[in-house]
């Protein structure tokens, strides 16, 4: 009669060696982790995982506010987030396309991001080739999504300088920031491919502009004709500004105008026009937290 094998022996024999997995499979697993976990935990597991964590393809998406790394809502973590973000940018070799640096981005970090982009150059026949990052005034990158939510310390000058190097940007979130309408005009000229734009004003903001102001509406409608999603909560635009946006953005499908006080008494004709034109519409009124969805038109890339 064969001897019985204990349960603990069976478990030990059934264990699999994770280092035997292919690099593609391991990279796919690691891409499900947050950036902080990848930098502080995953690369400490073994030499194989450490080498994969250095692969630039793993860092095409830089998101420090994902579900796994929302450090702002956790107990205090003893990490230098800005320094860690610089590490991820360096490891990406400038080929990142999705960047989310909400709450902690500053002027120096935004400059570092745009100064480490892959450069695209065009030859005489119209084809393109790649050059690796170098500090130059003609650097342009492949970033399609950039989120700077609640980064109020970033100045107009730095945002305009960054916009000059983001000609293929499709999604931009600068909500809860203090950018002027002049900065928006530069963004609209430099980023003609924008499909999603979020510029929500913070609560209790003391604006230096007049109570009735369509400056933002004019800046948005100027060249952002391809917009599909627009969020401008708590803005000072008037009904005239709203009509300008509807006229100049024919592809607009999602429009959020909550807390826009000057739109409380819009005409019935304008309200009917909005309802007929826009698929998802939020007019001026109280914001229901349960109805707020983080809608991004550009999907996050995996390994």
LOMIDO-736461 format. One record per residue: residue in one letter; x, y, z of N, C-alpha, C in turn. Coordinates in Angstrom, 3 decimals. Atoms other than C-alpha are relative to their C-alpha. Layout:
  vextor       n_x       n_y       n_z      ca_x      ca_y      ca_z       c_x       c_y       c_z
       A         X         Y         Z         X         Y         Z         X         Y         Z
...
//
This chain:
  vextor       n_x       n_y       n_z      ca_x      ca_y      ca_z       c_x       c_y       c_z
       X     0.853    -1.203     0.000     0.000     0.000     0.000     0.882     1.244     0.000
       X    -0.817    -1.202     0.115     1.419     3.346    -1.042    -0.227     0.921     1.187
       X     0.153    -0.912    -1.144     2.114     5.763     1.772    -0.841     1.210    -0.372
       X     0.830    -1.175     0.217    -0.336     8.650     2.132     0.844     1.264     0.066
       X    -0.728    -1.258     0.046     0.932    12.073     1.259    -0.783     1.063     0.758
       X     0.677    -1.017    -0.797     0.120    14.842     3.725    -0.476     1.164    -0.845
       X     0.558    -1.139     0.731    -1.910    17.874     2.693     1.048     1.073    -0.246
       X    -1.006    -1.033     0.155     1.013    20.202     3.304     1.014    -0.381    -1.069
       X    -0.920     0.449     1.042     3.193    18.052     1.018    -0.626     0.216    -1.374
       X     0.695    -0.201     1.275     0.569    18.160    -1.746     0.022     1.475    -0.399
       X    -0.014    -1.425     0.314     0.371    21.946    -1.493     1.372     0.445    -0.470
       X    -1.344    -0.383     0.388     4.137    22.211    -1.695     0.330    -0.496    -1.405
       X    -0.256     0.550     1.326     4.258    19.941    -4.741    -0.798     0.701    -1.094
       X     0.862    -0.649     0.993     1.426    21.839    -6.458     0.354     1.461    -0.240
       X    -0.383    -1.394     0.175     3.086    25.243    -6.098     0.702     0.196    -1.339
       X    -0.613    -0.312     1.283     4.116    26.898    -9.341     1.065     1.065     0.169
       X    -1.069    -0.975    -0.022     7.285    28.852    -9.932    -0.383     1.177    -0.903
       X     0.445    -1.159     0.762     6.196    32.347   -10.984     1.063     0.487    -0.976
       X    -1.057    -0.450     0.902     9.584    32.977   -12.580    -0.006    -0.754    -1.318
       X     0.071     0.760     1.238     8.752    30.359   -15.221    -0.980     0.600    -0.997
       X     0.945    -0.632     0.905     6.008    32.529   -16.687     0.753     0.842    -1.028
       X    -0.614    -0.821     1.033     6.794    34.331   -19.919    -0.039     1.470     0.391
       X    -0.054    -1.422    -0.318     7.689    37.994   -19.819    -1.283     0.725    -0.343
       X     1.246    -0.643     0.408     4.480    38.950   -21.645    -1.086    -0.231     1.042
       X     1.027     0.318    -1.006     2.267    37.156   -19.101     0.299     0.738     1.303
       X    -0.375    -0.693    -1.231     4.196    38.564   -16.143    -0.237     1.499    -0.126
       X     0.243    -1.419     0.215     4.051    42.047   -17.659    -1.473     0.343     0.049
       X     1.447    -0.225    -0.044     0.287    41.727   -18.098    -0.503    -0.012     1.440
       X     0.398     0.056    -1.417    -0.042    40.788   -14.422     0.438     1.261     0.723
       X    -0.530    -1.179    -0.689     2.156    43.638   -13.238    -0.709     1.279    -0.439
       X     0.698    -1.194     0.471     0.211    46.130   -15.369    -1.301     0.239     0.751
       X     1.224    -0.145    -0.798    -2.808    45.488   -13.138     0.273     0.666     1.343
       X    -0.353    -0.656    -1.248    -0.908    46.903   -10.166     0.031     1.511    -0.189
       X    -0.167    -1.441     0.059    -0.762    50.584    -9.324     1.465     0.357    -0.137
       X    -1.384    -0.418     0.205     2.353    52.608   -10.027     0.819    -0.080     1.279
       X    -0.727     0.051    -1.264     3.297    52.847    -6.364     0.355    -1.440     0.351
       X    -0.264     1.400    -0.290     2.960    49.082    -5.903     1.083    -0.568    -0.904
       X    -1.006     0.499     0.936     5.046    48.421    -9.015     1.392     0.473     0.383
       X    -1.302    -0.561    -0.330     7.840    50.693    -7.795     0.515    -0.441     1.353
       X    -0.416     0.279    -1.374     7.870    49.656    -4.149    -0.111    -1.461     0.403
       X     0.236     1.391    -0.415     6.701    46.027    -4.029     0.381    -0.987    -1.092
       X    -0.164     1.001     1.057     6.673    44.214    -7.370     1.459    -0.209    -0.380
       X    -1.384     0.152     0.450    10.267    44.934    -8.325     0.908    -0.582     1.085
       X    -0.765     0.599    -1.088    11.418    43.609    -4.936    -0.193    -1.510     0.092
       X     0.320     1.424    -0.112     9.986    40.127    -5.526     1.167    -0.862    -0.462
       X    -1.101     0.793     0.536    12.741    38.721    -7.728     0.672     0.788    -1.115
       X    -0.769    -0.683     1.040    15.302    39.665   -10.355    -0.793     0.089    -1.302
       X     0.789     0.000     1.232    12.957    38.701   -13.214    -1.043     1.109     0.019
       X     1.018    -1.045    -0.103    10.176    40.957   -11.982     0.634     1.390    -0.023
       X    -0.674    -1.300    -0.002    12.649    43.775   -11.423     0.365     0.419    -1.421
       X    -0.346    -0.320     1.376    13.828    43.576   -15.019    -1.248     0.378    -0.808
       X     1.239    -0.316     0.713    10.223    43.562   -16.289    -0.523     1.373     0.413
       X     0.451    -1.313    -0.474     9.417    46.592   -14.132     0.797     1.141    -0.626
       X    -0.801    -1.021     0.675    12.156    48.445   -16.019    -0.319     0.098    -1.485
       X     0.361    -0.016     1.416    10.583    47.712   -19.399    -0.825     1.247    -0.302
       X     0.756    -1.224     0.318     9.403    51.001   -20.987    -1.457    -0.262    -0.373
       X     1.369     0.287     0.410     6.277    49.283   -22.364    -0.945    -0.129     1.190
       X     0.836     0.108    -1.188     5.046    48.745   -18.818    -0.456     1.362     0.501
       X     0.273    -1.343    -0.510     4.975    52.513   -18.267    -0.589     0.904    -1.064
       X     0.709    -0.842     0.967     2.959    53.693   -21.246    -1.166     0.720     0.672
       X     1.029    -0.639    -0.807     0.253    54.486   -18.677     0.605     0.377     1.340
       X    -0.504    -0.495    -1.281     1.387    56.645   -15.746    -1.183     0.583     0.756
       X     1.227    -0.380    -0.706    -1.484    56.865   -13.288     0.200    -0.200     1.488
       X    -0.178     0.077    -1.441    -0.851    57.666    -9.637    -1.316     0.214     0.749
       X     1.295    -0.145    -0.647    -4.569    58.101    -8.967    -0.946    -1.112    -0.411
       X     0.839     1.143     0.330    -5.811    54.687   -10.034    -0.630    -0.546     1.269
       X     0.686     0.584    -1.154    -7.969    52.545    -7.762     0.980    -0.608     0.999
       X    -0.972     0.633    -0.880    -4.823    50.938    -6.370     0.902     1.003     0.696
       X    -0.979    -0.954    -0.521    -2.861    54.116    -5.660    -0.611     1.335     0.363
       X     0.620    -1.256    -0.426    -5.294    56.734    -4.365     0.537     0.361     1.385
       X    -0.672    -0.261    -1.267    -2.834    57.801    -1.722    -0.633     1.149     0.756
       X     0.600    -1.134    -0.690    -4.809    60.949    -0.970    -1.091    -0.429     0.966
       X     1.110     0.458    -0.821    -7.548    58.859     0.650     0.408    -1.166     0.901
       X    -0.519     1.036    -0.870    -5.316    56.444     2.553     0.719     0.647     1.176
       X    -0.886    -0.553    -1.031    -3.336    56.834     5.764     1.285     0.519    -0.631
       X    -1.190    -0.643     0.548    -0.225    58.909     5.240     1.057    -1.031    -0.379
       X    -1.051     0.886     0.480     2.314    57.038     3.135     1.299     0.791    -0.091
       X    -1.285    -0.690    -0.041     5.970    57.885     3.515     0.723    -0.175    -1.328
       X    -0.588     0.072     1.326     6.655    58.164    -0.209     0.109     1.417    -0.566
       X    -0.143    -1.245     0.736     7.965    61.050    -2.256    -0.648    -0.225    -1.372
       X     0.763     0.302     1.207     5.290    60.924    -4.966     0.609     0.663    -1.225
       X    -0.593    -0.698     1.142     6.953    63.510    -7.197     1.249    -0.729    -0.472
       X    -1.214     0.732     0.360    10.239    61.609    -7.101    -0.338    -1.321    -0.666
       X     0.407     1.269     0.602     8.463    58.348    -7.862    -0.556     0.215    -1.400
       X     0.530    -0.298     1.331     6.659    59.945   -10.790     1.137     0.253    -0.986
       X    -1.163    -0.209     0.863     9.995    61.081   -12.191     0.648    -1.330    -0.385
       X    -0.574     1.320     0.301    11.235    57.494   -11.957    -0.807    -0.713    -1.083
       X     0.828     0.660     1.011     8.281    56.184   -13.950     0.179     0.651    -1.370
       X    -0.207    -0.696     1.270     8.791    58.851   -16.622     1.335    -0.391    -0.611
       X    -1.316     0.410     0.487    12.464    57.935   -16.868    -0.040    -1.424    -0.546
       X     0.071     1.397     0.445    11.653    54.238   -17.193    -0.808    -0.147    -1.278
       X     0.835     0.108     1.195     9.078    54.888   -19.904     0.747     0.352    -1.284
       X    -0.787    -0.440     1.158    11.776    56.291   -22.211    -0.787     0.966    -0.891
       X     0.729    -1.025     0.723     9.278    58.946   -23.243    -1.123    -0.483    -0.893
       X     1.043     0.513     0.892     6.714    56.671   -24.920    -1.358    -0.090     0.696
       X     1.263     0.048    -0.717     3.938    57.193   -22.357    -1.065     0.783    -0.754
       X     1.107    -0.645     0.705     0.513    58.159   -23.721    -1.128     0.406     0.948
       X     1.069    -0.274    -0.975    -1.667    58.334   -20.581     0.669     0.451     1.295
       X    -0.642    -0.553    -1.188    -0.625    60.580   -17.664    -1.065     0.580     0.922
       X     0.914    -0.503    -1.024    -2.629    61.170   -14.482     0.830     0.356     1.228
       X    -0.808    -0.477    -1.122    -0.809    63.303   -11.901    -0.826     0.972     0.842
       X     0.899    -0.856    -0.772    -3.769    64.759   -10.017     0.564     0.301     1.387
       X    -0.246    -0.448    -1.376    -3.247    66.690    -6.774     1.454     0.348     0.315
       X    -1.371    -0.226    -0.441     0.569    66.672    -6.685     0.913     0.585    -1.072
       X    -0.864    -0.510     1.062     1.855    67.947   -10.033     0.308     1.480     0.223
       X    -0.418    -1.400    -0.107     3.819    71.215    -9.951     0.680     0.428    -1.296
       X    -0.615    -0.525     1.219     5.589    73.383   -12.504     1.202    -0.826    -0.437
       X    -1.213     0.733     0.332     8.845    71.475   -12.322    -0.325    -1.389    -0.540
       X     0.349     1.345     0.456     7.188    68.072   -12.730    -0.629     0.034    -1.388
       X     0.607    -0.095     1.325     5.078    69.173   -15.702     1.064     0.290    -1.066
       X    -1.103    -0.241     0.932     8.218    70.533   -17.371     0.789    -1.277    -0.231
       X    -0.752     1.254     0.125     9.976    67.246   -16.663    -0.736    -0.986    -0.899
       X     0.796     0.905     0.838     7.125    65.312   -18.275     0.135     0.377    -1.473
       X    -0.037    -0.417     1.405     7.132    67.371   -21.471     1.420     0.029    -0.560
       X    -1.389     0.015     0.470    10.946    67.486   -21.635     0.536    -1.408    -0.211
       X    -0.445     1.383     0.151    11.145    63.681   -21.651    -0.905    -0.773    -0.945
       X     0.854     0.634     0.992     8.878    62.958   -24.571     0.835    -0.546    -1.143
       X    -0.607     0.470     1.231     9.783    60.910   -27.589    -0.245     1.038    -1.082
       X     0.123    -0.994     1.062    10.423    63.242   -30.479    -0.425    -0.675    -1.291
       X     0.443     0.493     1.297     8.594    62.673   -33.755     0.503     0.960    -1.069
       X    -0.476    -0.828     1.114    10.261    63.931   -36.904    -0.559    -0.550    -1.294
       X     0.569     0.404     1.277     8.991    63.829   -40.463     1.025     0.234    -1.108
       X    -0.927    -0.096     1.106    11.048    63.159   -43.550    -0.728     0.542    -1.224
       X     0.557    -0.678     1.169    10.492    64.511   -47.038    -1.215    -0.706    -0.580
       X     1.119     0.723     0.594     8.135    61.741   -48.144    -1.225    -0.050     0.897
       X     1.155    -0.053    -0.890     5.812    62.405   -45.191    -0.018    -1.077     1.058
       X    -0.048     1.042    -1.025     6.727    59.292   -43.210     0.695     0.547     1.241
       X    -0.547    -0.470    -1.269     7.791    59.608   -39.600     1.013    -0.992     0.537
       X    -0.924     0.874    -0.701    10.650    58.246   -37.562     0.181     0.535     1.407
       X    -0.077    -0.310    -1.422    11.496    58.257   -33.867     1.402     0.454     0.382
       X    -1.247    -0.373    -0.642    14.179    60.003   -31.903    -0.231    -0.052     1.497
       X     0.171     0.128    -1.444    14.768    59.375   -28.232     0.096     1.357     0.673
       X     0.140    -1.309    -0.648    14.211    62.145   -25.686     1.293     0.783     0.102
       X    -1.075    -0.946    -0.253    16.469    65.133   -25.582    -0.641     1.364     0.222
       X     0.566    -1.302    -0.317    15.886    68.624   -24.273     0.085     0.887    -1.237
       X     0.028    -0.827     1.202    14.822    70.730   -27.228    -1.324     0.727    -0.058
       X     1.221    -0.800     0.100    12.274    73.381   -28.076    -1.001    -0.615    -0.962
       X     0.915     0.568     0.981    10.818    71.249   -30.876    -0.440    -1.403     0.363
       X     0.471     1.304    -0.445     9.978    68.222   -28.787    -1.514    -0.065    -0.067
       X     1.440     0.244    -0.050     6.499    66.834   -29.343    -0.205    -1.437     0.424
       X     0.200     1.332    -0.541     5.003    63.789   -27.689    -1.294    -0.630    -0.443
       X     1.162     0.783     0.380     2.362    61.140   -28.077    -1.030    -0.079     1.120
       X     0.964     0.037    -1.105     0.438    61.915   -24.875    -1.398     0.269    -0.539
       X     1.393    -0.170     0.425    -3.273    61.436   -25.532    -0.902     0.399     1.161
       X     0.803    -0.329    -1.180    -4.556    61.879   -21.970     0.903     0.651     1.041
       X    -0.736    -0.702    -1.045    -3.322    64.386   -19.385    -0.990     0.537     1.020
       X     0.893    -0.442    -1.071    -5.018    64.969   -16.041     0.809     0.741     1.057
       X    -0.667    -0.859    -0.985    -3.936    67.821   -13.743    -1.008     0.505     1.026
       X     1.061    -0.395    -0.928    -6.931    67.871   -11.403     0.574     0.551     1.300
       X    -0.346    -0.627    -1.283    -6.518    70.212    -8.431     1.497     0.251     0.133
       X    -1.420    -0.391    -0.027    -2.972    71.237    -9.360     0.076     1.517    -0.161
       X     0.156    -1.445     0.093    -3.521    74.903    -8.621     1.295     0.776    -0.022
       X    -1.261    -0.735    -0.041     0.165    75.775    -8.284     0.659     0.091    -1.379
       X    -0.546    -0.075     1.352     0.818    75.257   -12.010    -0.415     1.334    -0.621
       X     0.257    -1.325     0.560     1.080    78.610   -13.793    -0.433    -0.087    -1.465
       X     0.408    -0.085     1.405    -0.321    79.711   -17.143     1.177    -0.237    -0.940
       X    -1.165     0.103     0.880     3.168    79.956   -18.634     0.438    -1.441    -0.190
       X    -0.444     1.393     0.088     4.085    76.356   -17.828    -1.018    -0.840    -0.756
       X     1.017     0.738     0.742     0.752    75.021   -19.109     0.098     0.288    -1.494
       X    -0.116    -0.352     1.418     1.166    76.915   -22.386     1.239    -0.639    -0.625
       X    -1.220     0.628     0.505     4.725    75.629   -22.766    -0.210    -1.498    -0.202
       X     0.282     1.430     0.142     3.491    72.075   -22.193    -0.916    -0.264    -1.186
       X     0.950     0.196     1.095     0.624    72.474   -24.668     0.684     0.049    -1.358
       X    -0.727    -0.102     1.270     3.089    73.400   -27.411     0.591    -1.340    -0.424
       X    -0.639     1.282     0.285     4.531    69.878   -27.166    -0.996    -1.161     0.029
       X     1.022     1.053    -0.068     1.230    67.987   -27.059    -0.996     0.159    -1.149
       X     0.910    -0.252     1.130    -0.234    68.268   -30.571    -1.032    -1.092    -0.220
       X     0.959     1.086     0.212    -2.026    64.891   -30.446    -0.819    -0.278     1.263
       X     0.763     0.172    -1.239    -3.600    65.361   -27.003    -1.494    -0.067    -0.304
       X     1.433     0.185     0.222    -7.206    64.116   -26.939    -0.828     0.243     1.255
       X     0.726    -0.201    -1.253    -8.184    64.372   -23.261     0.821     0.871     0.932
       X    -0.675    -0.902    -0.922    -7.314    67.183   -20.871    -0.939     0.342     1.149
       X     0.763    -0.336    -1.204    -8.520    67.696   -17.301     0.825     0.987     0.822
       X    -0.670    -1.032    -0.803    -7.466    70.949   -15.631    -1.010     0.594     0.986
       X     1.001    -0.448    -0.963   -10.349    71.152   -13.172     0.658     0.418     1.307
       X    -0.455    -0.494    -1.300    -9.895    72.946    -9.853     1.371     0.686    -0.085
       X    -1.247    -0.744     0.189    -6.947    74.894   -11.298    -0.316     1.484    -0.212
       X     0.181    -1.449     0.058    -6.413    78.634   -11.666     0.474     0.584    -1.329
       X    -0.451    -0.470     1.304    -5.708    78.957   -15.366    -0.949     1.068    -0.536
       X     0.783    -1.090     0.563    -6.882    82.051   -17.213    -0.538    -0.385    -1.375
       X     0.560     0.239     1.330    -8.855    82.264   -20.450     1.075     0.107    -1.083
       X    -1.093    -0.111     0.971    -5.662    83.304   -22.270     0.737    -1.329    -0.122
       X    -0.649     1.314     0.042    -4.095    79.969   -21.308    -0.856    -0.999    -0.776
       X     0.892     0.895     0.743    -7.168    78.168   -22.678     0.102     0.250    -1.503
       X    -0.135    -0.314     1.421    -6.735    79.975   -25.983     1.262    -0.619    -0.586
       X    -1.234     0.641     0.465    -3.159    78.695   -26.247    -0.210    -1.506    -0.119
       X     0.270     1.439     0.034    -4.333    75.163   -25.430    -0.830    -0.360    -1.227
       X     0.871     0.310     1.141    -7.022    75.297   -28.102     0.775     0.056    -1.312
       X    -0.789    -0.096     1.232    -4.475    76.353   -30.744     1.015    -1.136    -0.119
       X    -1.067     1.020     0.020    -1.837    73.788   -29.758    -0.543    -1.417     0.012
       X     0.567     1.350    -0.122    -4.166    70.820   -29.176    -1.305    -0.080    -0.789
       X     1.219    -0.032     0.823    -6.612    70.766   -32.096    -0.777    -1.306    -0.004
       X     0.658     1.310     0.024    -7.465    67.076   -31.602    -0.759    -0.307     1.284
       X     0.671     0.240    -1.283    -9.057    67.500   -28.166    -1.425    -0.520    -0.204
       X     1.348     0.563     0.016   -12.137    65.318   -27.695    -0.687     0.107     1.357
       X     0.546    -0.098    -1.346   -12.569    65.640   -23.941     0.723     1.114     0.741
       X    -0.591    -1.130    -0.714   -12.029    68.830   -21.941    -0.788     0.244     1.279
       X     0.624    -0.218    -1.303   -12.723    69.314   -18.229     0.670     1.196     0.665
       X    -0.498    -1.219    -0.634   -12.364    72.728   -16.631    -1.017     0.456     1.037
       X     0.957    -0.293    -1.064   -14.533    72.648   -13.524     0.634     0.952     1.014
       X    -0.491    -1.000    -0.939   -14.172    75.606   -11.169    -0.219    -0.470     1.425
       X     0.156     0.460    -1.381   -13.576    74.877    -7.458    -1.079     0.762     0.752
       X     0.993    -0.662    -0.855   -16.134    75.720    -4.779     0.624     1.198     0.692
       X    -0.457    -1.162    -0.747   -15.849    79.128    -3.220     1.110     0.773    -0.664
       X    -1.055    -0.722     0.691   -13.495    80.445    -5.885    -0.360     1.483    -0.095
       X     0.192    -1.444     0.113   -13.116    84.205    -5.726     0.598     0.447    -1.321
       X    -0.482    -0.350     1.334   -12.880    85.112    -9.364     0.205     1.494    -0.119
       X    -0.266    -1.414     0.249   -11.325    88.396   -10.426    -0.777     0.504    -1.201
       X     0.756    -0.402     1.172   -13.501    88.393   -13.527    -1.405     0.436     0.386
       X     1.365    -0.439    -0.263   -16.978    89.792   -13.843    -0.897    -1.209     0.261
       X     0.929     1.088    -0.324   -19.933    87.781   -12.610    -0.516    -0.646    -1.271
       X     0.445     0.529     1.286   -21.127    87.409   -16.204     1.212     0.020    -0.947
       X    -1.193     0.057     0.840   -18.237    86.228   -18.367    -0.066    -1.203    -0.940
       X    -0.026     1.053     1.005   -18.090    84.242   -21.600     1.408    -0.207    -0.558
       X    -1.374     0.127     0.475   -14.294    84.342   -21.884     0.372    -1.461    -0.219
       X    -0.318     1.424     0.126   -13.934    80.601   -21.252    -0.764    -0.635    -1.151
       X     0.812     0.568     1.079   -16.780    79.770   -23.636     0.571     0.350    -1.360
       X    -0.593    -0.424     1.272   -15.163    81.795   -26.426     1.305    -0.740    -0.246
       X    -1.270     0.704     0.145   -11.777    80.188   -25.762    -0.218    -1.462    -0.361
       X     0.275     1.410     0.271   -13.290    76.690   -25.808    -0.542    -0.193    -1.411
       X     0.658     0.190     1.289   -15.403    77.162   -28.908     0.858     0.443    -1.186
       X    -0.819    -0.528     1.075   -12.626    78.823   -30.899     0.471    -1.044    -0.992
       X    -0.521     1.042     0.898   -10.933    75.705   -32.295    -0.284    -1.408     0.501
       X     0.293     1.339    -0.515   -12.156    72.796   -30.146    -1.270    -0.535    -0.652
       X     1.212     0.382     0.719   -14.637    71.833   -32.837    -0.269    -1.502     0.079
       X     0.182     1.443    -0.062   -14.082    68.102   -32.313    -0.341    -0.526     1.374
       X     0.298     0.436    -1.359   -15.080    68.018   -28.648    -1.189    -0.952     0.036
       X     1.109     0.919    -0.268   -17.218    65.058   -27.584    -0.494     0.142     1.433
       X     0.340    -0.124    -1.424   -17.153    65.733   -23.817     0.515     1.330     0.512
       X    -0.369    -1.285    -0.580   -17.129    69.072   -22.013    -0.596     0.126     1.392
       X     0.423    -0.239    -1.382   -17.291    69.713   -18.267     0.500     1.375     0.423
       X    -0.358    -1.352    -0.468   -17.362    73.328   -17.050    -0.923     0.378     1.157
       X     0.848    -0.283    -1.162   -19.132    73.198   -13.688     0.452     1.282     0.687
       X    -0.213    -1.240    -0.763   -19.449    76.429   -11.712     0.666     1.085    -0.839
       X    -0.569    -1.019     0.876   -18.446    78.529   -14.710    -0.907     1.224    -0.057
       X     0.769    -1.246     0.050   -19.554    82.136   -15.219    -0.631     0.260    -1.361
       X     0.528    -0.249     1.345   -20.695    81.647   -18.809    -1.490     0.307     0.029
       X     1.404    -0.381     0.119   -24.041    83.043   -19.910    -0.661    -0.838    -1.096
       X     0.724     0.721     1.054   -26.676    81.755   -22.309     0.629     0.260    -1.371
       X    -0.674    -0.293     1.263   -24.866    83.523   -25.154     1.248    -0.861    -0.172
       X    -1.179     0.851     0.058   -21.702    81.629   -24.307    -0.357    -1.450    -0.275
       X     0.449     1.371     0.246   -23.598    78.347   -24.243    -0.410    -0.188    -1.455
       X     0.387     0.087     1.412   -25.078    79.048   -27.667     1.235    -0.026    -0.904
       X    -1.245     0.009     0.778   -21.568    79.771   -28.981     0.631    -1.385     0.013
       X    -0.564     1.351    -0.097   -20.376    76.388   -27.721    -0.804    -0.977    -0.849
       X     0.836     0.910     0.790   -23.328    74.590   -29.309     0.198     0.219    -1.490
       X    -0.190    -0.303     1.417   -22.716    76.367   -32.624     1.349    -0.503    -0.513
       X    -1.367     0.288     0.449   -18.965    75.691   -32.744     0.466    -1.417     0.304
       X    -0.384     1.380    -0.351   -18.867    72.160   -31.307    -1.117    -0.944    -0.435
       X     1.132     0.791     0.502   -21.239    70.156   -33.542     0.023    -1.461     0.422
       X    -0.100     1.405    -0.363   -19.949    66.761   -32.341    -0.191    -0.244     1.494
       X     0.107     0.113    -1.450   -20.536    67.442   -28.646    -1.119    -0.965     0.393
       X     0.959     1.007    -0.435   -22.274    64.487   -26.960    -0.268     0.041     1.499
       X     0.122    -0.014    -1.457   -21.687    64.970   -23.215     0.344     1.405     0.492
       X    -0.174    -1.374    -0.460   -22.096    68.359   -21.534    -0.449     0.116     1.448
       X     0.284    -0.148    -1.428   -21.924    69.103   -17.807     0.064     1.483     0.360
       X     0.103    -1.428    -0.330   -23.106    72.585   -16.780    -0.519     0.219     1.417
       X     0.520    -0.130    -1.362   -23.964    71.967   -13.145     0.685     1.133     0.753
       X    -0.463    -1.117    -0.828   -23.601    74.881   -10.725     0.394     1.231    -0.813
       X    -0.214    -1.215     0.794   -23.417    77.405   -13.586    -1.158     0.948     0.286
       X     1.090    -0.820    -0.519   -25.471    80.102   -11.882    -0.665     0.862    -1.071
       X     0.568    -0.886     1.014   -25.939    82.275   -14.944    -0.896    -0.733    -0.993
       X     0.838     0.777     0.914   -27.760    79.451   -16.737    -1.282    -0.494     0.670
       X     1.187     0.477    -0.723   -30.487    78.967   -14.148    -1.290     0.391    -0.697
       X     1.240    -0.500     0.595   -33.008    80.975   -16.112     0.131     0.081    -1.520
       X    -0.121     0.012     1.455   -32.200    80.009   -19.694    -1.368    -0.140    -0.641
       X     1.272     0.047     0.708   -34.932    80.246   -22.264    -0.398    -1.439    -0.307
       X     0.505     1.337     0.311   -37.132    77.294   -23.107     0.573    -0.508    -1.321
       X    -0.543     0.397     1.302   -35.861    77.267   -26.701     1.439    -0.510     0.134
       X    -1.386     0.416    -0.183   -32.223    77.019   -25.572     0.072    -1.331     0.752
       X     0.016     1.253    -0.750   -33.041    74.279   -23.092    -0.418    -1.160    -0.900
       X     0.436     1.041     0.933   -34.889    72.300   -25.782     1.126    -0.332    -0.984
       X    -1.117     0.230     0.924   -31.934    72.751   -28.122     1.082    -0.865     0.648
       X    -1.010     0.794    -0.714   -29.566    71.370   -25.502    -0.443    -1.452     0.135
       X     0.520     1.356    -0.197   -31.785    68.368   -24.812     0.004    -0.783    -1.310
       X     0.038     0.679     1.289   -32.148    67.568   -28.503     1.386    -0.287    -0.555
       X    -1.342     0.127     0.575   -28.465    68.038   -29.348     0.895    -0.942     0.797
       X    -0.969     0.675    -0.869   -26.683    66.488   -26.351    -0.582    -1.325     0.503
       X     0.454     1.311    -0.455   -26.925    62.789   -25.483    -0.043    -0.083     1.521
       X    -0.044    -0.024    -1.461   -25.881    63.235   -21.824     0.180     1.447     0.427
       X     0.018    -1.421    -0.327   -26.714    66.613   -20.363    -0.311     0.205     1.470
       X     0.258    -0.425    -1.366   -26.476    68.102   -16.877    -0.077     1.517    -0.005
       X     0.185    -1.449    -0.026   -27.904    71.600   -16.581     0.267     0.529     1.395
       X    -0.300    -0.643    -1.271   -27.429    74.071   -13.778    -0.926    -0.518     1.092
       X     0.755     0.550    -1.112   -28.508    72.561   -10.479     0.947    -0.665     0.967
       X    -0.866     0.651    -0.992   -27.218    70.664    -7.449     0.701    -1.217    -0.591
       X    -0.785     1.125     0.476   -24.487    68.101    -8.100    -0.285    -1.215     0.864
       X     0.252     1.255    -0.683   -25.432    64.559    -7.187     1.261    -0.862    -0.106
       X    -1.250     0.770     0.075   -22.225    62.679    -6.249    -0.182    -1.366    -0.632
       X     0.216     1.349     0.539   -23.809    59.359    -7.266    -0.054     0.002    -1.524
       X     0.121    -0.054     1.452   -24.200    60.590   -10.857     1.297     0.410    -0.681
       X    -1.275    -0.419     0.562   -20.604    61.706   -11.307     0.792    -1.239    -0.396
       X    -0.788     1.123     0.495   -18.712    59.230   -13.461     1.272     0.506    -0.645
       X    -1.286    -0.376     0.583   -15.065    59.403   -14.459     0.051    -0.543    -1.413
       X     0.063     0.446     1.379   -15.614    59.154   -18.205     1.209     0.496    -0.752
       X    -1.156    -0.337     0.820   -12.466    59.058   -20.321    -0.171    -0.640    -1.354
       X     0.192     0.514     1.351   -12.702    58.677   -24.063     1.176    -0.840    -0.448
       X    -1.198     0.765     0.336    -9.156    57.354   -24.328     0.201    -1.058     1.059
       X    -0.159     1.074    -0.958    -8.845    53.954   -22.667     1.434    -0.120     0.459
       X    -1.342     0.221    -0.510    -5.867    53.165   -20.463     0.613    -1.200    -0.712
       X    -0.689     1.064     0.706    -3.298    51.029   -22.189     0.587    -0.995     0.990
       X    -0.602     1.045    -0.800    -2.139    47.731   -20.747     1.323    -0.422    -0.625
       X    -1.303     0.447     0.485     1.184    46.030   -21.139    -0.165    -0.813    -1.254
//
